[in-house]
Amino acid sequence: MQKLHLVMGGRVKDPQGLEFVDLNAIDVVGVFPDYASAEDAWRSSAQRTVDDAEMRYVIVHLHRLLEPSLPSA
């Protein structure tokens, strides 16, 4: 089964939170077929902005949103 993951990021209001300042400025890195490739893309994007505490990149488990009844493993 394909487990899609979205990698995205942007400037957040609080470095410990996930509330983005400007949704129009969200950087959508891409959609990936597995967690490993999504994690590689996330690391690359996060590393580029490591000195900016207000920039945050995340991995969204799209497969959990699309089919919530499936086991998470």
All heavy atoms as TSV, in Angstrom:
chain	resi	resn	atom	element	x	y	z
A	1	MET	N	N	0.832	-1.190	0.000
A	1	MET	CA	C	0.000	0.000	0.000
A	1	MET	C	C	0.873	1.248	0.000
A	1	MET	O	O	1.866	1.325	0.702
A	1	MET	CB	C	-0.887	-0.002	1.238
A	1	MET	CG	C	-1.822	1.178	1.287
A	1	MET	SD	S	-2.692	1.263	2.843
A	1	MET	CE	C	-2.137	2.830	3.410
A	2	GLN	N	N	0.503	2.203	-0.801
A	2	GLN	CA	C	1.226	3.466	-0.881
A	2	GLN	C	C	0.875	4.335	0.324
A	2	GLN	O	O	-0.291	4.503	0.665
A	2	GLN	CB	C	0.834	4.173	-2.170
A	2	GLN	CG	C	1.672	5.344	-2.519
A	2	GLN	CD	C	1.277	5.918	-3.862
A	2	GLN	OE1	O	0.098	6.103	-4.134
A	2	GLN	NE2	N	2.249	6.181	-4.695
A	3	LYS	N	N	1.889	4.873	0.972
A	3	LYS	CA	C	1.676	5.749	2.125
A	3	LYS	C	C	2.241	7.122	1.800
A	3	LYS	O	O	3.438	7.356	1.941
A	3	LYS	CB	C	2.331	5.177	3.373
A	3	LYS	CG	C	1.666	3.904	3.840
A	3	LYS	CD	C	2.225	3.463	5.161
A	3	LYS	CE	C	1.463	2.253	5.663
A	3	LYS	NZ	N	1.970	1.792	6.945
A	4	LEU	N	N	1.368	8.011	1.345
A	4	LEU	CA	C	1.796	9.338	0.914
A	4	LEU	C	C	2.133	10.247	2.087
A	4	LEU	O	O	1.451	10.228	3.123
A	4	LEU	CB	C	0.694	9.991	0.081
A	4	LEU	CG	C	0.327	9.280	-1.217
A	4	LEU	CD1	C	-0.858	9.975	-1.874
A	4	LEU	CD2	C	1.511	9.222	-2.150
A	5	HIS	N	N	3.189	11.048	1.904
A	5	HIS	CA	C	3.616	12.019	2.902
A	5	HIS	C	C	3.868	13.355	2.226
A	5	HIS	O	O	4.457	13.409	1.152
A	5	HIS	CB	C	4.909	11.555	3.577
A	5	HIS	CG	C	4.743	10.308	4.366
A	5	HIS	ND1	N	4.712	9.057	3.786
A	5	HIS	CD2	C	4.572	10.115	5.684
A	5	HIS	CE1	C	4.547	8.155	4.725
A	5	HIS	NE2	N	4.458	8.767	5.885
A	6	LEU	N	N	3.419	14.429	2.860
A	6	LEU	CA	C	3.617	15.786	2.371
A	6	LEU	C	C	4.685	16.456	3.231
A	6	LEU	O	O	4.629	16.373	4.470
A	6	LEU	CB	C	2.296	16.570	2.485
A	6	LEU	CG	C	2.368	18.081	2.328
A	6	LEU	CD1	C	2.732	18.469	0.897
A	6	LEU	CD2	C	1.041	18.709	2.726
A	7	VAL	N	N	5.635	17.125	2.593
A	7	VAL	CA	C	6.636	17.909	3.310
A	7	VAL	C	C	6.376	19.370	2.983
A	7	VAL	O	O	6.275	19.745	1.809
A	7	VAL	CB	C	8.075	17.516	2.907
A	7	VAL	CG1	C	9.083	18.392	3.631
A	7	VAL	CG2	C	8.322	16.048	3.195
A	8	MET	N	N	6.222	20.180	4.022
A	8	MET	CA	C	5.943	21.600	3.838
A	8	MET	C	C	6.530	22.384	4.996
A	8	MET	O	O	6.871	21.816	6.044
A	8	MET	CB	C	4.438	21.850	3.769
A	8	MET	CG	C	3.699	21.487	5.019
A	8	MET	SD	S	1.948	21.798	4.848
A	8	MET	CE	C	1.650	22.672	6.380
A	9	GLY	N	N	6.648	23.683	4.805
A	9	GLY	CA	C	7.196	24.507	5.868
A	9	GLY	C	C	6.925	25.969	5.631
A	9	GLY	O	O	6.403	26.368	4.598
A	10	GLY	N	N	7.321	26.751	6.621
A	10	GLY	CA	C	7.146	28.191	6.527
A	10	GLY	C	C	7.447	28.851	7.850
A	10	GLY	O	O	7.841	28.205	8.824
A	11	ARG	N	N	7.247	30.144	7.868
A	11	ARG	CA	C	7.508	30.930	9.073
A	11	ARG	C	C	6.351	30.726	10.057
A	11	ARG	O	O	5.182	30.802	9.675
A	11	ARG	CB	C	7.631	32.404	8.693
A	11	ARG	CG	C	8.103	33.284	9.819
A	11	ARG	CD	C	8.613	34.627	9.328
A	11	ARG	NE	N	9.702	34.521	8.381
A	11	ARG	CZ	C	10.964	34.218	8.690
A	11	ARG	NH1	N	11.279	33.969	9.936
A	11	ARG	NH2	N	11.894	34.159	7.770
A	12	VAL	N	N	6.687	30.445	11.321
A	12	VAL	CA	C	5.677	30.227	12.359
A	12	VAL	C	C	5.671	31.385	13.346
A	12	VAL	O	O	6.677	32.074	13.521
A	12	VAL	CB	C	5.910	28.884	13.102
A	12	VAL	CG1	C	5.647	27.702	12.187
A	12	VAL	CG2	C	7.301	28.806	13.685
A	13	LYS	N	N	4.526	31.591	13.996
A	13	LYS	CA	C	4.402	32.668	14.980
A	13	LYS	C	C	5.220	32.384	16.227
A	13	LYS	O	O	5.807	33.281	16.814
A	13	LYS	CB	C	2.931	32.872	15.355
A	13	LYS	CG	C	2.105	33.442	14.226
A	13	LYS	CD	C	0.677	33.682	14.641
A	13	LYS	CE	C	-0.093	34.274	13.471
A	13	LYS	NZ	N	-1.478	34.570	13.807
A	14	ASP	N	N	5.239	31.118	16.642
A	14	ASP	CA	C	5.974	30.682	17.832
A	14	ASP	C	C	6.835	29.486	17.432
A	14	ASP	O	O	6.300	28.508	16.912
A	14	ASP	CB	C	4.977	30.286	18.920
A	14	ASP	CG	C	5.612	29.700	20.162
A	14	ASP	OD1	O	6.851	29.674	20.267
A	14	ASP	OD2	O	4.855	29.253	21.048
A	15	PRO	N	N	8.144	29.542	17.661
A	15	PRO	CA	C	9.021	28.440	17.254
A	15	PRO	C	C	8.648	27.074	17.840
A	15	PRO	O	O	9.043	26.045	17.311
A	15	PRO	CB	C	10.395	28.878	17.746
A	15	PRO	CG	C	10.322	30.352	17.829
A	15	PRO	CD	C	8.895	30.656	18.203
A	16	GLN	N	N	7.859	27.062	18.901
A	16	GLN	CA	C	7.450	25.792	19.499
A	16	GLN	C	C	6.072	25.348	19.011
A	16	GLN	O	O	5.583	24.300	19.403
A	16	GLN	CB	C	7.461	25.896	21.014
A	16	GLN	CG	C	8.860	26.117	21.557
A	16	GLN	CD	C	8.882	26.208	23.064
A	16	GLN	OE1	O	7.845	26.161	23.723
A	16	GLN	NE2	N	10.065	26.331	23.626
A	17	GLY	N	N	5.466	26.133	18.137
A	17	GLY	CA	C	4.124	25.812	17.656
A	17	GLY	C	C	4.104	25.542	16.161
A	17	GLY	O	O	5.136	25.512	15.497
A	18	LEU	N	N	2.895	25.363	15.648
A	18	LEU	CA	C	2.711	25.072	14.226
A	18	LEU	C	C	1.770	26.056	13.546
A	18	LEU	O	O	1.225	25.761	12.494
A	18	LEU	CB	C	2.167	23.656	14.042
A	18	LEU	CG	C	3.183	22.535	14.168
A	18	LEU	CD1	C	2.500	21.187	14.094
A	18	LEU	CD2	C	4.243	22.661	13.096
A	19	GLU	N	N	1.564	27.232	14.149
A	19	GLU	CA	C	0.700	28.236	13.525
A	19	GLU	C	C	1.546	29.082	12.576
A	19	GLU	O	O	2.436	29.818	13.004
A	19	GLU	CB	C	0.034	29.124	14.575
A	19	GLU	CG	C	-0.971	30.061	13.968
A	19	GLU	CD	C	-1.716	30.879	15.017
A	19	GLU	OE1	O	-1.593	30.587	16.215
A	19	GLU	OE2	O	-2.413	31.818	14.611
A	20	PHE	N	N	1.274	28.931	11.272
A	20	PHE	CA	C	2.066	29.623	10.269
A	20	PHE	C	C	1.635	31.078	10.146
A	20	PHE	O	O	0.457	31.398	10.240
A	20	PHE	CB	C	1.947	28.909	8.917
A	20	PHE	CG	C	2.602	27.556	8.919
A	20	PHE	CD1	C	1.846	26.404	9.111
A	20	PHE	CD2	C	3.966	27.425	8.772
A	20	PHE	CE1	C	2.438	25.156	9.121
A	20	PHE	CE2	C	4.574	26.179	8.783
A	20	PHE	CZ	C	3.814	25.046	8.963
A	21	VAL	N	N	2.608	31.954	9.930
A	21	VAL	CA	C	2.366	33.392	9.826
A	21	VAL	C	C	1.582	33.727	8.565
A	21	VAL	O	O	0.602	34.455	8.604
A	21	VAL	CB	C	3.707	34.164	9.851
A	21	VAL	CG1	C	3.490	35.636	9.573
A	21	VAL	CG2	C	4.412	33.967	11.176
A	22	ASP	N	N	2.008	33.199	7.418
A	22	ASP	CA	C	1.402	33.541	6.136
A	22	ASP	C	C	1.179	32.264	5.326
A	22	ASP	O	O	2.122	31.700	4.776
A	22	ASP	CB	C	2.326	34.491	5.377
A	22	ASP	CG	C	1.755	34.956	4.047
A	22	ASP	OD1	O	0.604	34.575	3.710
A	22	ASP	OD2	O	2.459	35.694	3.340
A	23	LEU	N	N	-0.053	31.814	5.248
A	23	LEU	CA	C	-0.360	30.573	4.528
A	23	LEU	C	C	-0.059	30.681	3.035
A	23	LEU	O	O	0.208	29.673	2.380
A	23	LEU	CB	C	-1.817	30.183	4.746
A	23	LEU	CG	C	-2.185	29.811	6.180
A	23	LEU	CD1	C	-3.665	29.451	6.269
A	23	LEU	CD2	C	-1.325	28.676	6.691
A	24	ASN	N	N	-0.068	31.896	2.499
A	24	ASN	CA	C	0.265	32.071	1.085
A	24	ASN	C	C	1.752	31.880	0.814
A	24	ASN	O	O	2.147	31.705	-0.336
A	24	ASN	CB	C	-0.175	33.456	0.590
A	24	ASN	CG	C	-1.678	33.584	0.569
A	24	ASN	OD1	O	-2.379	32.663	0.182
A	24	ASN	ND2	N	-2.181	34.727	1.003
A	25	ALA	N	N	2.559	31.927	1.870
A	25	ALA	CA	C	4.005	31.787	1.708
A	25	ALA	C	C	4.504	30.399	2.111
A	25	ALA	O	O	5.711	30.185	2.225
A	25	ALA	CB	C	4.715	32.863	2.533
A	26	ILE	N	N	3.597	29.454	2.311
A	26	ILE	CA	C	3.996	28.090	2.676
A	26	ILE	C	C	4.845	27.500	1.552
A	26	ILE	O	O	4.498	27.605	0.379
A	26	ILE	CB	C	2.757	27.196	2.919
A	26	ILE	CG1	C	1.999	27.662	4.155
A	26	ILE	CG2	C	3.139	25.729	3.034
A	26	ILE	CD1	C	2.655	27.327	5.469
A	27	ASP	N	N	5.953	26.888	1.935
A	27	ASP	CA	C	6.825	26.206	0.986
A	27	ASP	C	C	6.413	24.738	0.929
A	27	ASP	O	O	6.655	23.985	1.870
A	27	ASP	CB	C	8.286	26.336	1.443
A	27	ASP	CG	C	9.258	25.586	0.553
A	27	ASP	OD1	O	8.909	25.269	-0.605
A	27	ASP	OD2	O	10.381	25.327	1.021
A	28	VAL	N	N	5.747	24.349	-0.153
A	28	VAL	CA	C	5.352	22.955	-0.336
A	28	VAL	C	C	6.514	22.270	-1.053
A	28	VAL	O	O	6.744	22.491	-2.236
A	28	VAL	CB	C	4.042	22.824	-1.143
A	28	VAL	CG1	C	3.705	21.365	-1.380
A	28	VAL	CG2	C	2.903	23.529	-0.414
A	29	VAL	N	N	7.246	21.460	-0.293
A	29	VAL	CA	C	8.420	20.777	-0.835
A	29	VAL	C	C	7.981	19.682	-1.798
A	29	VAL	O	O	8.551	19.506	-2.865
A	29	VAL	CB	C	9.297	20.227	0.296
A	29	VAL	CG1	C	10.494	19.471	-0.256
A	29	VAL	CG2	C	9.743	21.349	1.226
A	30	GLY	N	N	6.941	18.928	-1.411
A	30	GLY	CA	C	6.437	17.896	-2.297
A	30	GLY	C	C	5.701	16.796	-1.573
A	30	GLY	O	O	5.609	16.777	-0.349
A	31	VAL	N	N	5.175	15.866	-2.357
A	31	VAL	CA	C	4.478	14.687	-1.855
A	31	VAL	C	C	5.362	13.488	-2.182
A	31	VAL	O	O	5.847	13.355	-3.302
A	31	VAL	CB	C	3.086	14.538	-2.502
A	31	VAL	CG1	C	2.417	13.250	-2.047
A	31	VAL	CG2	C	2.219	15.744	-2.167
A	32	PHE	N	N	5.548	12.614	-1.194
A	32	PHE	CA	C	6.484	11.498	-1.318
A	32	PHE	C	C	5.783	10.175	-1.028
A	32	PHE	O	O	4.854	10.126	-0.223
A	32	PHE	CB	C	7.663	11.719	-0.366
A	32	PHE	CG	C	8.383	13.006	-0.668
A	32	PHE	CD1	C	7.986	14.201	-0.092
A	32	PHE	CD2	C	9.430	13.031	-1.569
A	32	PHE	CE1	C	8.622	15.394	-0.387
A	32	PHE	CE2	C	10.078	14.214	-1.879
A	32	PHE	CZ	C	9.675	15.399	-1.288
A	33	PRO	N	N	6.234	9.089	-1.667
A	33	PRO	CA	C	5.545	7.803	-1.578
A	33	PRO	C	C	5.826	7.014	-0.306
A	33	PRO	O	O	5.163	6.016	-0.048
A	33	PRO	CB	C	6.067	7.043	-2.802
A	33	PRO	CG	C	7.429	7.594	-3.009
A	33	PRO	CD	C	7.333	9.039	-2.637
A	34	ASP	N	N	6.804	7.451	0.480
A	34	ASP	CA	C	7.118	6.739	1.716
A	34	ASP	C	C	7.773	7.701	2.706
A	34	ASP	O	O	8.210	8.791	2.337
A	34	ASP	CB	C	8.036	5.533	1.446
A	34	ASP	CG	C	9.287	5.934	0.705
A	34	ASP	OD1	O	10.002	6.839	1.176
A	34	ASP	OD2	O	9.548	5.354	-0.366
A	35	TYR	N	N	7.823	7.271	3.964
A	35	TYR	CA	C	8.345	8.137	5.014
A	35	TYR	C	C	9.828	8.433	4.817
A	35	TYR	O	O	10.278	9.560	5.049
A	35	TYR	CB	C	8.105	7.513	6.394
A	35	TYR	CG	C	8.524	8.436	7.507
A	35	TYR	CD1	C	7.681	9.451	7.930
A	35	TYR	CD2	C	9.768	8.319	8.115
A	35	TYR	CE1	C	8.063	10.331	8.931
A	35	TYR	CE2	C	10.162	9.184	9.118
A	35	TYR	CZ	C	9.301	10.188	9.519
A	35	TYR	OH	O	9.689	11.060	10.503
A	36	ALA	N	N	10.599	7.445	4.377
A	36	ALA	CA	C	12.048	7.631	4.229
A	36	ALA	C	C	12.375	8.750	3.240
A	36	ALA	O	O	13.219	9.614	3.519
A	36	ALA	CB	C	12.699	6.323	3.797
A	37	SER	N	N	11.720	8.768	2.102
A	37	SER	CA	C	11.998	9.830	1.127
A	37	SER	C	C	11.462	11.178	1.615
A	37	SER	O	O	12.075	12.220	1.371
A	37	SER	CB	C	11.448	9.479	-0.248
A	37	SER	OG	O	10.069	9.241	-0.207
A	38	ALA	N	N	10.350	11.176	2.334
A	38	ALA	CA	C	9.830	12.417	2.913
A	38	ALA	C	C	10.784	12.949	3.972
A	38	ALA	O	O	11.033	14.157	4.048
A	38	ALA	CB	C	8.452	12.177	3.527
A	39	GLU	N	N	11.349	12.060	4.760
A	39	GLU	CA	C	12.290	12.493	5.796
A	39	GLU	C	C	13.552	13.090	5.181
A	39	GLU	O	O	14.073	14.091	5.672
A	39	GLU	CB	C	12.651	11.324	6.709
A	39	GLU	CG	C	13.533	11.737	7.860
A	39	GLU	CD	C	13.848	10.605	8.806
A	39	GLU	OE1	O	13.842	9.429	8.368
A	39	GLU	OE2	O	14.121	10.893	9.979
A	40	ASP	N	N	14.031	12.513	4.101
A	40	ASP	CA	C	15.197	13.069	3.405
A	40	ASP	C	C	14.910	14.489	2.920
A	40	ASP	O	O	15.734	15.393	3.076
A	40	ASP	CB	C	15.594	12.194	2.218
A	40	ASP	CG	C	16.246	10.890	2.624
A	40	ASP	OD1	O	16.678	10.760	3.796
A	40	ASP	OD2	O	16.307	9.980	1.771
A	41	ALA	N	N	13.741	14.697	2.324
A	41	ALA	CA	C	13.354	16.021	1.836
A	41	ALA	C	C	13.176	16.998	2.997
A	41	ALA	O	O	13.585	18.168	2.907
A	41	ALA	CB	C	12.068	15.926	1.024
A	42	TRP	N	N	12.591	16.524	4.085
A	42	TRP	CA	C	12.403	17.362	5.274
A	42	TRP	C	C	13.753	17.802	5.834
A	42	TRP	O	O	13.959	18.979	6.130
A	42	TRP	CB	C	11.605	16.591	6.329
A	42	TRP	CG	C	11.617	17.250	7.665
A	42	TRP	CD1	C	10.845	18.306	8.073
A	42	TRP	CD2	C	12.468	16.926	8.769
A	42	TRP	NE1	N	11.163	18.641	9.371
A	42	TRP	CE2	C	12.159	17.803	9.813
A	42	TRP	CE3	C	13.453	15.967	8.961
A	42	TRP	CZ2	C	12.808	17.767	11.032
A	42	TRP	CZ3	C	14.095	15.930	10.186
A	42	TRP	CH2	C	13.782	16.821	11.208
A	43	ARG	N	N	14.686	16.852	5.978
A	43	ARG	CA	C	16.024	17.177	6.503
A	43	ARG	C	C	16.724	18.215	5.637
A	43	ARG	O	O	17.336	19.156	6.138
A	43	ARG	CB	C	16.887	15.932	6.597
A	43	ARG	CG	C	16.579	15.063	7.758
A	43	ARG	CD	C	17.612	13.942	7.921
A	43	ARG	NE	N	17.141	12.954	8.853
A	43	ARG	CZ	C	17.099	13.119	10.164
A	43	ARG	NH1	N	17.512	14.238	10.696
A	43	ARG	NH2	N	16.646	12.155	10.948
A	44	SER	N	N	16.637	18.045	4.342
A	44	SER	CA	C	17.274	18.975	3.420
A	44	SER	C	C	16.689	20.380	3.564
A	44	SER	O	O	17.424	21.363	3.647
A	44	SER	CB	C	17.098	18.468	1.986
A	44	SER	OG	O	17.610	19.389	1.068
A	45	SER	N	N	15.376	20.469	3.611
A	45	SER	CA	C	14.711	21.773	3.736
A	45	SER	C	C	14.974	22.402	5.098
A	45	SER	O	O	15.247	23.604	5.190
A	45	SER	CB	C	13.210	21.622	3.518
A	45	SER	OG	O	12.955	21.174	2.217
A	46	ALA	N	N	14.895	21.614	6.150
A	46	ALA	CA	C	15.119	22.135	7.496
A	46	ALA	C	C	16.566	22.587	7.670
A	46	ALA	O	O	16.825	23.603	8.329
A	46	ALA	CB	C	14.755	21.077	8.530
A	47	GLN	N	N	17.495	21.878	7.084
A	47	GLN	CA	C	18.906	22.229	7.209
A	47	GLN	C	C	19.202	23.578	6.548
A	47	GLN	O	O	20.018	24.344	7.053
A	47	GLN	CB	C	19.778	21.137	6.585
A	47	GLN	CG	C	21.255	21.327	6.819
A	47	GLN	CD	C	21.635	21.259	8.288
A	47	GLN	OE1	O	21.081	20.481	9.054
A	47	GLN	NE2	N	22.575	22.092	8.703
A	48	ARG	N	N	18.534	23.868	5.442
A	48	ARG	CA	C	18.742	25.151	4.756
A	48	ARG	C	C	18.351	26.334	5.634
A	48	ARG	O	O	18.870	27.437	5.460
A	48	ARG	CB	C	17.927	25.205	3.463
A	48	ARG	CG	C	18.516	24.486	2.309
A	48	ARG	CD	C	17.847	24.865	0.991
A	48	ARG	NE	N	16.448	25.226	1.082
A	48	ARG	CZ	C	15.424	24.391	0.899
A	48	ARG	NH1	N	15.638	23.132	0.628
A	48	ARG	NH2	N	14.190	24.817	0.987
A	49	THR	N	N	17.410	26.126	6.564
A	49	THR	CA	C	16.896	27.226	7.386
A	49	THR	C	C	17.225	27.035	8.869
A	49	THR	O	O	16.567	27.607	9.724
A	49	THR	CB	C	15.367	27.354	7.209
A	49	THR	OG1	O	14.747	26.130	7.618
A	49	THR	CG2	C	15.000	27.658	5.775
A	50	VAL	N	N	18.260	26.252	9.173
A	50	VAL	CA	C	18.577	25.898	10.550
A	50	VAL	C	C	18.874	27.125	11.429
A	50	VAL	O	O	18.609	27.108	12.622
A	50	VAL	CB	C	19.744	24.876	10.601
A	50	VAL	CG1	C	21.050	25.523	10.201
A	50	VAL	CG2	C	19.838	24.215	11.958
A	51	ASP	N	N	19.363	28.197	10.851
A	51	ASP	CA	C	19.699	29.385	11.638
A	51	ASP	C	C	18.513	30.317	11.869
A	51	ASP	O	O	18.639	31.307	12.572
A	51	ASP	CB	C	20.826	30.164	10.951
A	51	ASP	CG	C	22.136	29.405	10.967
A	51	ASP	OD1	O	22.359	28.620	11.912
A	51	ASP	OD2	O	22.934	29.592	10.032
A	52	ASP	N	N	17.364	30.004	11.298
A	52	ASP	CA	C	16.172	30.832	11.446
A	52	ASP	C	C	15.159	30.084	12.313
A	52	ASP	O	O	14.458	29.196	11.840
A	52	ASP	CB	C	15.584	31.140	10.067
A	52	ASP	CG	C	14.438	32.137	10.125
A	52	ASP	OD1	O	13.933	32.430	11.239
A	52	ASP	OD2	O	14.031	32.613	9.048
A	53	ALA	N	N	15.077	30.458	13.592
A	53	ALA	CA	C	14.224	29.743	14.551
A	53	ALA	C	C	12.739	29.828	14.202
A	53	ALA	O	O	11.947	29.007	14.668
A	53	ALA	CB	C	14.447	30.280	15.957
A	54	GLU	N	N	12.348	30.807	13.398
A	54	GLU	CA	C	10.934	30.967	13.069
A	54	GLU	C	C	10.520	30.199	11.821
A	54	GLU	O	O	9.361	30.234	11.429
A	54	GLU	CB	C	10.602	32.452	12.919
A	54	GLU	CG	C	10.731	33.203	14.229
A	54	GLU	CD	C	10.463	34.682	14.084
A	54	GLU	OE1	O	10.475	35.205	12.957
A	54	GLU	OE2	O	10.242	35.327	15.114
A	55	MET	N	N	11.459	29.511	11.181
A	55	MET	CA	C	11.125	28.670	10.019
A	55	MET	C	C	10.990	27.229	10.498
A	55	MET	O	O	11.829	26.740	11.257
A	55	MET	CB	C	12.220	28.753	8.958
A	55	MET	CG	C	12.229	30.053	8.199
A	55	MET	SD	S	10.737	30.356	7.240
A	55	MET	CE	C	10.922	29.174	5.926
A	56	ARG	N	N	9.923	26.584	10.060
A	56	ARG	CA	C	9.676	25.218	10.501
A	56	ARG	C	C	9.155	24.376	9.342
A	56	ARG	O	O	8.265	24.803	8.615
A	56	ARG	CB	C	8.653	25.223	11.629
A	56	ARG	CG	C	8.398	23.864	12.207
A	56	ARG	CD	C	8.211	23.960	13.671
A	56	ARG	NE	N	8.121	22.630	14.230
A	56	ARG	CZ	C	7.471	22.337	15.296
A	56	ARG	NH1	N	6.833	23.283	15.956
A	56	ARG	NH2	N	7.444	21.122	15.757
A	57	TYR	N	N	9.730	23.190	9.190
A	57	TYR	CA	C	9.284	22.230	8.186
A	57	TYR	C	C	8.702	21.017	8.895
A	57	TYR	O	O	9.185	20.633	9.972
A	57	TYR	CB	C	10.443	21.818	7.271
A	57	TYR	CG	C	10.717	22.869	6.228
A	57	TYR	CD1	C	11.515	23.965	6.511
A	57	TYR	CD2	C	10.134	22.789	4.974
A	57	TYR	CE1	C	11.749	24.942	5.560
A	57	TYR	CE2	C	10.350	23.761	4.019
A	57	TYR	CZ	C	11.159	24.839	4.319
A	57	TYR	OH	O	11.363	25.811	3.376
A	58	VAL	N	N	7.670	20.435	8.295
A	58	VAL	CA	C	6.981	19.293	8.898
A	58	VAL	C	C	6.693	18.233	7.841
A	58	VAL	O	O	6.672	18.520	6.639
A	58	VAL	CB	C	5.654	19.718	9.565
A	58	VAL	CG1	C	5.894	20.647	10.732
A	58	VAL	CG2	C	4.715	20.362	8.562
A	59	ILE	N	N	6.472	17.014	8.325
A	59	ILE	CA	C	6.025	15.912	7.481
A	59	ILE	C	C	4.584	15.613	7.872
A	59	ILE	O	O	4.289	15.369	9.037
A	59	ILE	CB	C	6.887	14.656	7.691
A	59	ILE	CG1	C	8.342	14.939	7.318
A	59	ILE	CG2	C	6.336	13.490	6.868
A	59	ILE	CD1	C	9.290	13.785	7.631
A	60	VAL	N	N	3.690	15.662	6.898
A	60	VAL	CA	C	2.271	15.374	7.125
A	60	VAL	C	C	1.985	13.988	6.553
A	60	VAL	O	O	2.268	13.720	5.388
A	60	VAL	CB	C	1.370	16.428	6.433
A	60	VAL	CG1	C	-0.097	16.109	6.678
A	60	VAL	CG2	C	1.717	17.822	6.916
A	61	HIS	N	N	1.431	13.119	7.362
A	61	HIS	CA	C	1.101	11.757	6.949
A	61	HIS	C	C	-0.239	11.781	6.207
A	61	HIS	O	O	-1.301	11.592	6.807
A	61	HIS	CB	C	1.023	10.827	8.166
A	61	HIS	CG	C	2.307	10.735	8.922
A	61	HIS	ND1	N	3.227	9.755	8.690
A	61	HIS	CD2	C	2.837	11.540	9.879
A	61	HIS	CE1	C	4.267	9.925	9.482
A	61	HIS	NE2	N	4.053	11.005	10.208
A	62	LEU	N	N	-0.180	12.025	4.911
A	62	LEU	CA	C	-1.414	12.130	4.121
A	62	LEU	C	C	-2.219	10.841	4.135
A	62	LEU	O	O	-3.448	10.871	4.122
A	62	LEU	CB	C	-1.087	12.512	2.674
A	62	LEU	CG	C	-0.558	13.927	2.456
A	62	LEU	CD1	C	-0.256	14.140	0.983
A	62	LEU	CD2	C	-1.549	14.955	2.949
A	63	HIS	N	N	-1.541	9.705	4.181
A	63	HIS	CA	C	-2.257	8.434	4.167
A	63	HIS	C	C	-3.155	8.284	5.390
A	63	HIS	O	O	-4.208	7.673	5.308
A	63	HIS	CB	C	-1.270	7.250	4.062
A	63	HIS	CG	C	-0.299	7.171	5.200
A	63	HIS	ND1	N	-0.511	6.379	6.288
A	63	HIS	CD2	C	0.879	7.798	5.402
A	63	HIS	CE1	C	0.503	6.507	7.131
A	63	HIS	NE2	N	1.364	7.365	6.613
A	64	ARG	N	N	-2.785	8.888	6.496
A	64	ARG	CA	C	-3.633	8.834	7.698
A	64	ARG	C	C	-4.865	9.718	7.545
A	64	ARG	O	O	-5.915	9.424	8.113
A	64	ARG	CB	C	-2.833	9.262	8.927
A	64	ARG	CG	C	-1.768	8.267	9.299
A	64	ARG	CD	C	-1.072	8.675	10.546
A	64	ARG	NE	N	0.067	7.807	10.803
A	64	ARG	CZ	C	1.014	8.076	11.670
A	64	ARG	NH1	N	0.971	9.188	12.384
A	64	ARG	NH2	N	2.011	7.244	11.841
A	65	LEU	N	N	-4.731	10.804	6.784
A	65	LEU	CA	C	-5.880	11.678	6.543
A	65	LEU	C	C	-6.826	11.081	5.508
A	65	LEU	O	O	-8.036	11.222	5.614
A	65	LEU	CB	C	-5.404	13.055	6.063
A	65	LEU	CG	C	-4.554	13.862	7.036
A	65	LEU	CD1	C	-4.024	15.103	6.356
A	65	LEU	CD2	C	-5.346	14.215	8.270
A	66	LEU	N	N	-6.237	10.431	4.507
A	66	LEU	CA	C	-7.054	9.866	3.414
A	66	LEU	C	C	-7.802	8.611	3.823
A	66	LEU	O	O	-8.910	8.361	3.366
A	66	LEU	CB	C	-6.160	9.567	2.205
A	66	LEU	CG	C	-5.501	10.791	1.560
A	66	LEU	CD1	C	-4.476	10.353	0.520
A	66	LEU	CD2	C	-6.550	11.693	0.944
A	67	GLU	N	N	-7.165	7.796	4.689
A	67	GLU	CA	C	-7.776	6.539	5.129
A	67	GLU	C	C	-7.534	6.345	6.625
A	67	GLU	O	O	-6.720	5.535	7.031
A	67	GLU	CB	C	-7.202	5.366	4.337
A	67	GLU	CG	C	-7.485	5.471	2.848
A	67	GLU	CD	C	-7.090	4.217	2.099
A	67	GLU	OE1	O	-7.607	3.135	2.457
A	67	GLU	OE2	O	-6.268	4.320	1.192
A	68	PRO	N	N	-8.269	7.100	7.461
A	68	PRO	CA	C	-8.027	7.071	8.907
A	68	PRO	C	C	-8.310	5.729	9.581
A	68	PRO	O	O	-7.826	5.474	10.680
A	68	PRO	CB	C	-8.953	8.161	9.446
A	68	PRO	CG	C	-9.975	8.384	8.398
A	68	PRO	CD	C	-9.338	8.005	7.099
A	69	SER	N	N	-9.054	4.863	8.923
A	69	SER	CA	C	-9.381	3.563	9.549
A	69	SER	C	C	-8.244	2.553	9.434
A	69	SER	O	O	-8.266	1.521	10.103
A	69	SER	CB	C	-10.642	2.985	8.916
A	69	SER	OG	O	-10.437	2.744	7.544
A	70	LEU	N	N	-7.254	2.835	8.605
A	70	LEU	CA	C	-6.128	1.920	8.449
A	70	LEU	C	C	-5.197	2.003	9.663
A	70	LEU	O	O	-5.061	3.068	10.267
A	70	LEU	CB	C	-5.333	2.251	7.190
A	70	LEU	CG	C	-6.026	1.980	5.865
A	70	LEU	CD1	C	-5.154	2.443	4.721
A	70	LEU	CD2	C	-6.329	0.506	5.711
A	71	PRO	N	N	-4.529	0.903	10.018
A	71	PRO	CA	C	-3.578	0.967	11.133
A	71	PRO	C	C	-2.411	1.878	10.788
A	71	PRO	O	O	-2.021	1.994	9.621
A	71	PRO	CB	C	-3.109	-0.491	11.292
A	71	PRO	CG	C	-3.571	-1.212	10.086
A	71	PRO	CD	C	-4.645	-0.401	9.431
A	72	SER	N	N	-1.851	2.553	11.776
A	72	SER	CA	C	-0.790	3.527	11.533
A	72	SER	C	C	0.564	2.881	11.312
A	72	SER	O	O	1.507	3.537	10.921
A	72	SER	CB	C	-0.708	4.507	12.699
A	72	SER	OG	O	-0.426	3.822	13.886
A	73	ALA	N	N	0.709	1.623	11.560
A	73	ALA	CA	C	2.008	0.958	11.388
A	73	ALA	C	C	2.353	0.704	9.955
A	73	ALA	O	O	1.643	0.761	9.042
A	73	ALA	CB	C	2.006	-0.369	12.128
